[in-house]
Each structure stands twice: as structure tokens, then as C-alpha cells.
Amino acid sequence: MRRHSVTAERRFIVSNREAILDPTGQFDVPRAATLTPRIGNLAGARLGLLDNAKPNAALVLQTVAAQLRAQHHLGAVSTYTKSYFGTPVEEDRAKEIAQSCDAVIAGVGD
């Protein structure tokens, strides 16, 4: 699959007749934020589970947390739920999660 840059969009050429457009904007622009470094060891870590409020998200997150507890001896596990799956997590909730958790898993259900 060849990729061609187009102003304010990304275009992925699938065949001579079809293209898939990615409407996320220009991709050569530097990011305003950086990702937090990965946690080195989960033993004793405070884990946050962010449920996006879709069906089965909580079940998937709880299952993953149970596996991590068994394999990596996690510390406390806290569950947070977004108010609506179609919107980003609220700013104050994101700050609360960042302050009280060493690692966070965001779950998508359905």
C-alpha cells in the first residue's frame, strides 16, 4: 500500500481506482504532547481501568486486570467509567486518574 501526502489529509492508495482518505489532518506537524514512558515493573503498581461505557468493556477490563494480578502481583486496581463512549474522558477525571494510578488500561467494549 503506497501512501501519498495531500494537504490536510492522508491518502492511502489501495488500487488504481480506490483510495482511503484519513481525515485526521496533516501528519508532518509536530505533536504538542508526548506519551508518558512505560512502567518498568507492574509488581505493586496502582492500575487504573478506564471503561468507555460500551457493553462488555467492564468485563474485558476486569478479565485483563485479573490476569495481570495473577502474573505481576499488582497493587490496587481502580475502575473509572467515562460518561459517554463517544467523547474523550473529562479533563478533571483524566487528572484524577493520572494522580492516583501508575498505569492505566483504556477498554473498548461491544
Rosetta constraint file for C-alpha pairs under 8 A:
AtomPair CA 1 CA 12 HARMONIC 6.86 0.50
AtomPair CA 1 CA 13 HARMONIC 6.13 0.50
AtomPair CA 1 CA 14 HARMONIC 6.01 0.50
AtomPair CA 2 CA 12 HARMONIC 6.24 0.50
AtomPair CA 2 CA 13 HARMONIC 5.57 0.50
AtomPair CA 2 CA 14 HARMONIC 7.58 0.50
AtomPair CA 3 CA 10 HARMONIC 7.58 0.50
AtomPair CA 3 CA 11 HARMONIC 6.14 0.50
AtomPair CA 3 CA 12 HARMONIC 4.87 0.50
AtomPair CA 3 CA 13 HARMONIC 6.24 0.50
AtomPair CA 4 CA 10 HARMONIC 6.75 0.50
AtomPair CA 4 CA 11 HARMONIC 5.51 0.50
AtomPair CA 4 CA 12 HARMONIC 6.49 0.50
AtomPair CA 4 CA 13 HARMONIC 7.47 0.50
AtomPair CA 5 CA 9 HARMONIC 7.08 0.50
AtomPair CA 5 CA 10 HARMONIC 5.49 0.50
AtomPair CA 5 CA 11 HARMONIC 6.35 0.50
AtomPair CA 6 CA 10 HARMONIC 5.83 0.50
AtomPair CA 6 CA 11 HARMONIC 6.68 0.50
AtomPair CA 7 CA 26 HARMONIC 6.70 0.50
AtomPair CA 8 CA 23 HARMONIC 7.61 0.50
AtomPair CA 8 CA 24 HARMONIC 7.84 0.50
AtomPair CA 8 CA 25 HARMONIC 4.50 0.50
AtomPair CA 8 CA 26 HARMONIC 4.60 0.50
AtomPair CA 9 CA 21 HARMONIC 6.85 0.50
AtomPair CA 9 CA 22 HARMONIC 5.90 0.50
AtomPair CA 9 CA 23 HARMONIC 5.32 0.50
AtomPair CA 9 CA 24 HARMONIC 6.47 0.50
AtomPair CA 9 CA 25 HARMONIC 4.76 0.50
AtomPair CA 9 CA 26 HARMONIC 5.65 0.50
AtomPair CA 9 CA 27 HARMONIC 7.93 0.50
AtomPair CA 10 CA 21 HARMONIC 5.80 0.50
AtomPair CA 10 CA 22 HARMONIC 4.97 0.50
AtomPair CA 10 CA 23 HARMONIC 6.82 0.50
AtomPair CA 10 CA 24 HARMONIC 7.62 0.50
AtomPair CA 10 CA 25 HARMONIC 7.09 0.50
AtomPair CA 10 CA 26 HARMONIC 7.11 0.50
AtomPair CA 10 CA 27 HARMONIC 7.59 0.50
AtomPair CA 11 CA 19 HARMONIC 6.45 0.50
AtomPair CA 11 CA 20 HARMONIC 5.81 0.50
AtomPair CA 11 CA 21 HARMONIC 4.65 0.50
AtomPair CA 11 CA 22 HARMONIC 6.19 0.50
AtomPair CA 12 CA 19 HARMONIC 5.56 0.50
AtomPair CA 12 CA 20 HARMONIC 5.11 0.50
AtomPair CA 12 CA 21 HARMONIC 6.34 0.50
AtomPair CA 12 CA 22 HARMONIC 7.78 0.50
AtomPair CA 13 CA 18 HARMONIC 6.51 0.50
AtomPair CA 13 CA 19 HARMONIC 4.52 0.50
AtomPair CA 13 CA 20 HARMONIC 6.49 0.50
AtomPair CA 14 CA 18 HARMONIC 5.61 0.50
AtomPair CA 14 CA 19 HARMONIC 5.35 0.50
AtomPair CA 14 CA 20 HARMONIC 7.02 0.50
AtomPair CA 15 CA 19 HARMONIC 6.93 0.50
AtomPair CA 39 CA 102 HARMONIC 7.43 0.50
AtomPair CA 39 CA 103 HARMONIC 6.94 0.50
AtomPair CA 41 CA 45 HARMONIC 7.56 0.50
AtomPair CA 42 CA 72 HARMONIC 5.74 0.50
AtomPair CA 42 CA 73 HARMONIC 7.09 0.50
AtomPair CA 42 CA 74 HARMONIC 5.86 0.50
AtomPair CA 43 CA 72 HARMONIC 5.30 0.50
AtomPair CA 43 CA 73 HARMONIC 4.89 0.50
AtomPair CA 43 CA 74 HARMONIC 4.97 0.50
AtomPair CA 43 CA 75 HARMONIC 6.85 0.50
AtomPair CA 44 CA 73 HARMONIC 6.21 0.50
AtomPair CA 44 CA 74 HARMONIC 4.62 0.50
AtomPair CA 44 CA 75 HARMONIC 4.00 0.50
AtomPair CA 44 CA 76 HARMONIC 7.61 0.50
AtomPair CA 45 CA 74 HARMONIC 5.29 0.50
AtomPair CA 45 CA 75 HARMONIC 4.91 0.50
AtomPair CA 45 CA 76 HARMONIC 7.15 0.50
AtomPair CA 45 CA 101 HARMONIC 7.71 0.50
AtomPair CA 45 CA 102 HARMONIC 5.81 0.50
AtomPair CA 45 CA 103 HARMONIC 7.22 0.50
AtomPair CA 46 CA 74 HARMONIC 6.77 0.50
AtomPair CA 46 CA 75 HARMONIC 5.09 0.50
AtomPair CA 46 CA 76 HARMONIC 4.90 0.50
AtomPair CA 46 CA 77 HARMONIC 5.92 0.50
AtomPair CA 46 CA 78 HARMONIC 7.76 0.50
AtomPair CA 46 CA 100 HARMONIC 7.38 0.50
AtomPair CA 46 CA 101 HARMONIC 4.90 0.50
AtomPair CA 46 CA 102 HARMONIC 5.11 0.50
AtomPair CA 46 CA 103 HARMONIC 6.58 0.50
AtomPair CA 47 CA 74 HARMONIC 7.27 0.50
AtomPair CA 47 CA 75 HARMONIC 7.17 0.50
AtomPair CA 47 CA 76 HARMONIC 6.31 0.50
AtomPair CA 47 CA 77 HARMONIC 4.76 0.50
AtomPair CA 47 CA 78 HARMONIC 6.33 0.50
AtomPair CA 47 CA 101 HARMONIC 5.48 0.50
AtomPair CA 47 CA 102 HARMONIC 6.06 0.50
AtomPair CA 47 CA 103 HARMONIC 5.07 0.50
AtomPair CA 47 CA 104 HARMONIC 5.65 0.50
AtomPair CA 47 CA 105 HARMONIC 7.70 0.50
AtomPair CA 48 CA 77 HARMONIC 5.84 0.50
AtomPair CA 48 CA 78 HARMONIC 4.91 0.50
AtomPair CA 48 CA 79 HARMONIC 5.81 0.50
AtomPair CA 48 CA 80 HARMONIC 7.18 0.50
AtomPair CA 48 CA 97 HARMONIC 6.88 0.50
AtomPair CA 48 CA 101 HARMONIC 5.62 0.50
AtomPair CA 48 CA 102 HARMONIC 7.71 0.50
AtomPair CA 48 CA 103 HARMONIC 6.18 0.50
AtomPair CA 48 CA 104 HARMONIC 4.41 0.50
AtomPair CA 48 CA 105 HARMONIC 6.30 0.50
AtomPair CA 49 CA 61 HARMONIC 6.43 0.50
AtomPair CA 49 CA 77 HARMONIC 7.37 0.50
AtomPair CA 49 CA 78 HARMONIC 6.15 0.50
AtomPair CA 49 CA 79 HARMONIC 4.64 0.50
AtomPair CA 49 CA 80 HARMONIC 5.98 0.50
AtomPair CA 49 CA 104 HARMONIC 5.73 0.50
AtomPair CA 49 CA 105 HARMONIC 5.07 0.50
AtomPair CA 49 CA 106 HARMONIC 6.02 0.50
AtomPair CA 49 CA 107 HARMONIC 7.27 0.50
AtomPair CA 50 CA 79 HARMONIC 6.12 0.50
AtomPair CA 50 CA 80 HARMONIC 4.90 0.50
AtomPair CA 50 CA 81 HARMONIC 5.69 0.50
AtomPair CA 50 CA 82 HARMONIC 7.15 0.50
AtomPair CA 50 CA 104 HARMONIC 7.03 0.50
AtomPair CA 50 CA 105 HARMONIC 6.08 0.50
AtomPair CA 50 CA 106 HARMONIC 4.53 0.50
AtomPair CA 50 CA 107 HARMONIC 6.00 0.50
AtomPair CA 51 CA 57 HARMONIC 5.80 0.50
AtomPair CA 51 CA 58 HARMONIC 5.87 0.50
AtomPair CA 51 CA 61 HARMONIC 7.36 0.50
AtomPair CA 51 CA 79 HARMONIC 7.20 0.50
AtomPair CA 51 CA 80 HARMONIC 6.02 0.50
AtomPair CA 51 CA 81 HARMONIC 4.58 0.50
AtomPair CA 51 CA 82 HARMONIC 6.23 0.50
AtomPair CA 51 CA 106 HARMONIC 6.29 0.50
AtomPair CA 51 CA 107 HARMONIC 5.28 0.50
AtomPair CA 51 CA 108 HARMONIC 6.99 0.50
AtomPair CA 52 CA 57 HARMONIC 6.67 0.50
AtomPair CA 52 CA 81 HARMONIC 6.00 0.50
AtomPair CA 52 CA 82 HARMONIC 5.19 0.50
AtomPair CA 52 CA 83 HARMONIC 7.83 0.50
AtomPair CA 52 CA 84 HARMONIC 6.93 0.50
AtomPair CA 52 CA 85 HARMONIC 4.90 0.50
AtomPair CA 52 CA 106 HARMONIC 7.31 0.50
AtomPair CA 52 CA 107 HARMONIC 6.12 0.50
AtomPair CA 52 CA 108 HARMONIC 5.84 0.50
AtomPair CA 52 CA 109 HARMONIC 7.30 0.50
AtomPair CA 53 CA 57 HARMONIC 6.67 0.50
AtomPair CA 53 CA 58 HARMONIC 7.76 0.50
AtomPair CA 53 CA 81 HARMONIC 6.16 0.50
AtomPair CA 53 CA 82 HARMONIC 6.03 0.50
AtomPair CA 53 CA 83 HARMONIC 7.08 0.50
AtomPair CA 53 CA 84 HARMONIC 6.29 0.50
AtomPair CA 53 CA 85 HARMONIC 5.56 0.50
AtomPair CA 53 CA 109 HARMONIC 7.63 0.50
AtomPair CA 54 CA 85 HARMONIC 6.35 0.50
AtomPair CA 54 CA 108 HARMONIC 6.71 0.50
AtomPair CA 54 CA 109 HARMONIC 4.94 0.50
AtomPair CA 54 CA 110 HARMONIC 5.96 0.50
AtomPair CA 55 CA 109 HARMONIC 5.30 0.50
AtomPair CA 55 CA 110 HARMONIC 5.01 0.50
AtomPair CA 56 CA 60 HARMONIC 6.23 0.50
AtomPair CA 56 CA 108 HARMONIC 7.99 0.50
AtomPair CA 56 CA 109 HARMONIC 4.78 0.50
AtomPair CA 56 CA 110 HARMONIC 5.72 0.50
AtomPair CA 57 CA 61 HARMONIC 6.16 0.50
AtomPair CA 57 CA 107 HARMONIC 5.52 0.50
AtomPair CA 57 CA 108 HARMONIC 5.23 0.50
AtomPair CA 57 CA 109 HARMONIC 3.80 0.50
AtomPair CA 57 CA 110 HARMONIC 6.98 0.50
AtomPair CA 58 CA 62 HARMONIC 6.01 0.50
AtomPair CA 58 CA 107 HARMONIC 7.48 0.50
AtomPair CA 58 CA 109 HARMONIC 7.59 0.50
AtomPair CA 59 CA 63 HARMONIC 6.12 0.50
AtomPair CA 60 CA 64 HARMONIC 6.23 0.50
AtomPair CA 60 CA 107 HARMONIC 7.13 0.50
AtomPair CA 60 CA 109 HARMONIC 7.36 0.50
AtomPair CA 61 CA 65 HARMONIC 6.08 0.50
AtomPair CA 61 CA 105 HARMONIC 7.65 0.50
AtomPair CA 61 CA 106 HARMONIC 7.99 0.50
AtomPair CA 61 CA 107 HARMONIC 6.03 0.50
AtomPair CA 62 CA 66 HARMONIC 6.10 0.50
AtomPair CA 63 CA 67 HARMONIC 6.39 0.50
AtomPair CA 64 CA 68 HARMONIC 6.23 0.50
AtomPair CA 65 CA 69 HARMONIC 6.01 0.50
AtomPair CA 65 CA 77 HARMONIC 7.64 0.50
AtomPair CA 66 CA 70 HARMONIC 6.25 0.50
AtomPair CA 67 CA 71 HARMONIC 6.12 0.50
AtomPair CA 68 CA 72 HARMONIC 5.40 0.50
AtomPair CA 68 CA 73 HARMONIC 7.03 0.50
AtomPair CA 68 CA 74 HARMONIC 6.76 0.50
AtomPair CA 69 CA 73 HARMONIC 4.77 0.50
AtomPair CA 69 CA 74 HARMONIC 4.96 0.50
AtomPair CA 69 CA 75 HARMONIC 7.99 0.50
AtomPair CA 82 CA 88 HARMONIC 7.93 0.50
AtomPair CA 82 CA 89 HARMONIC 5.78 0.50
AtomPair CA 82 CA 90 HARMONIC 7.73 0.50
AtomPair CA 83 CA 89 HARMONIC 7.69 0.50
AtomPair CA 89 CA 93 HARMONIC 6.68 0.50
AtomPair CA 89 CA 94 HARMONIC 6.30 0.50
AtomPair CA 90 CA 94 HARMONIC 6.14 0.50
AtomPair CA 91 CA 95 HARMONIC 6.31 0.50
AtomPair CA 92 CA 96 HARMONIC 6.24 0.50
AtomPair CA 93 CA 97 HARMONIC 6.18 0.50
AtomPair CA 94 CA 98 HARMONIC 6.13 0.50
AtomPair CA 95 CA 99 HARMONIC 6.13 0.50
AtomPair CA 96 CA 100 HARMONIC 6.23 0.50
AtomPair CA 97 CA 101 HARMONIC 5.82 0.50
AtomPair CA 97 CA 104 HARMONIC 7.97 0.50
AtomPair CA 98 CA 102 HARMONIC 7.43 0.50
